[in-house]
Amino acid sequence: MTIIQFPKTLKWGAATASYQIEGAAHEGGRTPSIWDVFAHTPGNVKNGDHGDDACNSYHLYKEDVQHLANLGVNLYRFSISWSRVLPQGTGDLNPDGVAYYRNLIQELLDHGIEPMITLYHWDLPQVLQEEGGWENRKTVDAFKEYAIAMFKEFGGQVNKWITINEPWCASFLSNYLGIHAPGKTDLQAGVDVSHHLLLAHGKAVQSFRDLVPHGEIGYAPNVGWLEPYTSSEVDIAACNRSMMWQKEWFMDPVFKGTYPDELINLFAEHNAILKIEKGDLEVISQRIDFMGINYYTGNLGRFKKDEGLFQVEEVPLDNRRTDIGWPIYADGFYKVLTNIHETYGDVPIYITENGACYNHEVDNGAVHDQERIQYLEQHLTSLHRSIQAGVPIRGYIVWSLLDNFEWAEGYEKRFGIIHVNFRTFERTRKDSYYWYKQTVTNQGFER
Ligand SMILES: N=NNCCOCCOc1ccc(-c2cn(C[C@@H]3NC[C@@H](O)[C@H]3O)nn2)cc1
């Protein structure tokens, strides 16, 4: 038997996000977000799914906290619905919206669980989208106002904050690839939104230092790993170019105060110009206390002329994929973490998302998701390797506590360690829930 034993200081958690679990989309003063509009537009989401009811966590949050407490985790990462607390995007706070999060935070604290709040997990208030959304630089100021309001409301009880979740998804997946809300297919829009998201991040960090002086703040980029198919210069360059889109494009500005020239030029060749104003990069590169890293998948890659934006194609090593079709590449987790550490130094890292989609259903009151346990064992082994290699990992937060609304994939794609019946909202702990609980208790596992 191989024992994987983590440092006693490593924190463990589980994560969710507002639009994916809360439901109550038209209750308590909440107004629509861009995801309400996008999901209710036919053709955008599988099976016509939307977040109107989701996991009904708005009404069942106490039960969710019970599951977290039983799990024994230190942290619960959740996001605030901007349009629930600020229905007009700015201006007057909605007392019912604020009360929901105050109650959730108190419930967590009463059970000895530390909240980790994500301010932006993709559900921009539709009223702001109607003013141009993240393409409009004014939305940066609206986000700063929202962040300040949340720091004032909850900064006394909550120490760990994340500004922006997966800026690559919220900019390029949403405005260039058209797969997420608002569903645009315009590279210039993607570039503009990516800059405004980073600027919004920096403005929030500046305000945070005054309002929550004892707190810790970061952001949570998502990264994959593309391993060059051969050691040829062209394959190495193609893989680095593709990874740059999620990695350097969103990390160089924060940690180096610059964007990678290779991508600035590549975007310009496609008529998408990065527009920076004086002082922007100084704001963006404000010191942060940690970086969240979201990792799911990786692959082999090689140069392929005229293939997409980066002239790269993926070459699957084998057919091992999760039920959402993503290759399983646990070694990529180790490679990307050590690469980030070599490139950006000792910035503390929380793994703010890692998990697998397997669509098991309930069988006699149980859910036997051995594949998810194997995925977690493989990726936690890679995480252990990274820690042994000196990467300053502070915590591991599994995606997700609950099966939930997986964006354009809808409810069919299940990432939870708890199964949710989306008709009755009944929760059923999966075998992976019990495995994770044991791993948290023992700070490790045997395999
Ligand atoms: N890189 N080039 N791709 C080009 C072609 O992409 C096609 C599709 O792309 C993607 C890429 C990434 C994702 C994704 C989903 N999650 C899971 C959520 N994370 C936040 C939390 O809410 C989870 O639900 N993380 N990432 C989806 C689609």
Ligand as a Chemical Component Dictionary entry (heavy atoms), coordinates in Angstrom:
data_LIG
# 
_chem_comp.id                   LIG 
_chem_comp.type                 NON-POLYMER 
_chem_comp.pdbx_formal_charge   0 
_chem_comp.three_letter_code    LIG 
# 
loop_
_chem_comp_atom.comp_id 
_chem_comp_atom.atom_id 
_chem_comp_atom.alt_atom_id 
_chem_comp_atom.type_symbol 
_chem_comp_atom.charge 
_chem_comp_atom.model_Cartn_x 
_chem_comp_atom.model_Cartn_y 
_chem_comp_atom.model_Cartn_z 
_chem_comp_atom.pdbx_ordinal 
LIG N1  N1  N 0 -8.530  26.305 -23.851 1  
LIG N2  N2  N 0 -9.158  26.273 -24.959 2  
LIG N3  N3  N 0 -10.414 25.784 -25.149 3  
LIG C1  C1  C 0 -11.060 25.903 -26.455 4  
LIG C2  C2  C 0 -12.378 25.161 -26.549 5  
LIG O1  O1  O 0 -13.036 25.157 -25.307 6  
LIG C3  C3  C 0 -14.337 24.595 -25.333 7  
LIG C4  C4  C 0 -14.925 24.488 -23.934 8  
LIG O2  O2  O 0 -14.060 25.144 -23.023 9  
LIG C5  C5  C 0 -14.302 25.087 -21.687 10 
LIG C6  C6  C 0 -13.197 25.312 -20.878 11 
LIG C7  C7  C 0 -13.345 25.284 -19.529 12 
LIG C8  C8  C 0 -14.594 25.009 -18.965 13 
LIG C9  C9  C 0 -14.688 24.926 -17.519 14 
LIG C10 C10 C 0 -15.749 24.491 -16.778 15 
LIG N4  N4  N 0 -15.296 24.480 -15.523 16 
LIG C11 C11 C 0 -15.989 23.992 -14.337 17 
LIG C12 C12 C 0 -16.475 25.233 -13.636 18 
LIG N5  N5  N 0 -15.353 26.015 -13.082 19 
LIG C13 C13 C 0 -16.041 26.978 -12.257 20 
LIG C14 C14 C 0 -17.204 26.244 -11.659 21 
LIG O3  O3  O 0 -18.340 27.023 -11.841 22 
LIG C15 C15 C 0 -17.327 24.935 -12.449 23 
LIG O4  O4  O 0 -18.658 24.696 -12.830 24 
LIG N6  N6  N 0 -14.068 24.944 -15.470 25 
LIG N7  N7  N 0 -13.673 25.190 -16.703 26 
LIG C16 C16 C 0 -15.706 24.797 -19.776 27 
LIG C17 C17 C 0 -15.558 24.821 -21.151 28 
# 
loop_
_chem_comp_bond.comp_id 
_chem_comp_bond.atom_id_1 
_chem_comp_bond.atom_id_2 
_chem_comp_bond.value_order 
_chem_comp_bond.pdbx_ordinal 
LIG N1  N2  DOUB 1  
LIG N2  N3  SING 2  
LIG N3  C1  SING 3  
LIG C1  C2  SING 4  
LIG C2  O1  SING 5  
LIG O1  C3  SING 6  
LIG C3  C4  SING 7  
LIG C4  O2  SING 8  
LIG O2  C5  SING 9  
LIG C5  C6  SING 10 
LIG C5  C17 DOUB 11 
LIG C6  C7  DOUB 12 
LIG C7  C8  SING 13 
LIG C8  C9  SING 14 
LIG C8  C16 DOUB 15 
LIG C9  C10 DOUB 16 
LIG C9  N7  SING 17 
LIG C10 N4  SING 18 
LIG N4  C11 SING 19 
LIG N4  N6  SING 20 
LIG C11 C12 SING 21 
LIG C12 N5  SING 22 
LIG C12 C15 SING 23 
LIG N5  C13 SING 24 
LIG C13 C14 SING 25 
LIG C14 O3  SING 26 
LIG C14 C15 SING 27 
LIG C15 O4  SING 28 
LIG N6  N7  DOUB 29 
LIG C16 C17 SING 30 
# 
